[in-house]
């Protein structure tokens, strides 16, 4: 199973902050699971490849989106903005 998730932000700074917030997920994953998050301009791109159970695949996507949500809320609280544009 393979998923590509693309999230768009108003500024490169916002995209960079979100990408860095979820990047630790890139390194610690169980066997059969691959996650890579990168930033390209104002977009945050994540690729997930899962060679195990469907439940693991869905849980990984859910975990990623939860982490993104926390990062966005944190940025919003710090900057006083609440109008992120995302692609999910």
C-alpha positions as CSV (number, residue, x, y, z in Angstrom):
1,X,0.0,0.0,0.0
2,X,1.2,3.5,-0.9
3,X,0.0,6.9,0.1
4,X,1.2,10.3,-1.0
5,X,-0.1,13.2,1.1
6,X,0.4,16.8,0.0
7,X,-0.4,19.7,2.4
8,X,-0.2,23.4,1.2
9,X,0.6,26.4,3.4
10,X,0.5,30.2,2.9
11,X,4.2,30.6,3.6
12,X,7.4,28.6,3.3
13,X,8.0,29.2,7.0
14,X,4.7,27.5,8.0
15,X,5.4,24.6,5.7
16,X,9.0,24.2,7.0
17,X,7.7,24.2,10.6
18,X,5.1,21.5,10.0
19,X,7.6,19.4,8.0
20,X,10.1,19.6,10.8
21,X,7.5,18.8,13.4
22,X,6.5,15.5,11.8
23,X,9.9,14.6,10.4
24,X,11.0,12.5,13.5
25,X,8.4,10.0,12.1
26,X,10.8,9.5,9.2
27,X,13.4,7.6,11.3
28,X,11.6,5.3,13.8
29,X,9.3,2.9,12.0
30,X,8.7,-0.8,12.3
31,X,9.9,-3.2,9.6
32,X,7.7,-3.1,6.5
33,X,6.8,0.6,6.9
34,X,8.5,3.5,5.2
35,X,7.6,7.2,5.8
36,X,9.3,10.2,4.3
37,X,8.3,13.8,4.8
38,X,9.8,16.7,2.8
39,X,9.1,20.3,2.1
40,X,8.9,21.7,-1.4
41,X,8.2,25.4,-1.4
42,X,5.0,26.0,0.5
43,X,4.0,22.3,0.3
44,X,4.7,19.5,2.8
45,X,4.9,16.1,1.0
46,X,4.7,12.8,2.8
47,X,5.0,9.3,1.2
48,X,3.9,6.3,3.2
49,X,4.6,2.7,2.0
50,X,3.3,-0.1,4.1
51,X,4.1,-3.8,3.4
52,X,2.2,-5.1,6.4
53,X,-1.4,-4.9,7.6
54,X,-4.0,-2.5,6.3
55,X,-4.7,-1.5,9.9
56,X,-1.0,-0.4,10.3
57,X,-1.3,1.6,7.0
58,X,-4.4,3.4,8.2
59,X,-3.1,4.0,11.7
60,X,0.1,5.5,10.2
61,X,-1.9,8.0,8.1
62,X,-4.0,8.8,11.1
63,X,-0.9,9.4,13.3
64,X,0.6,11.6,10.6
65,X,-2.5,13.8,10.2
66,X,-2.8,14.1,14.0
67,X,0.8,15.2,14.3
68,X,0.2,17.8,11.5
69,X,-2.9,19.0,13.3
70,X,-1.0,19.6,16.5
71,X,1.8,21.4,14.6
72,X,-0.7,23.6,12.9
73,X,-2.5,24.4,16.1
74,X,0.8,25.2,17.8
75,X,1.9,27.5,15.0
76,X,-1.5,29.2,15.1
77,X,-1.3,29.8,18.9
78,X,2.3,31.1,18.6
79,X,1.6,33.4,15.6
80,X,-2.0,34.3,16.3
81,X,-3.1,33.0,12.9
82,X,-5.8,30.4,12.4
83,X,-6.2,30.3,8.6
84,X,-3.9,27.5,7.4
85,X,-4.6,26.1,4.0
86,X,-4.0,22.3,3.8
87,X,-4.6,19.7,1.3
88,X,-6.3,16.9,3.1
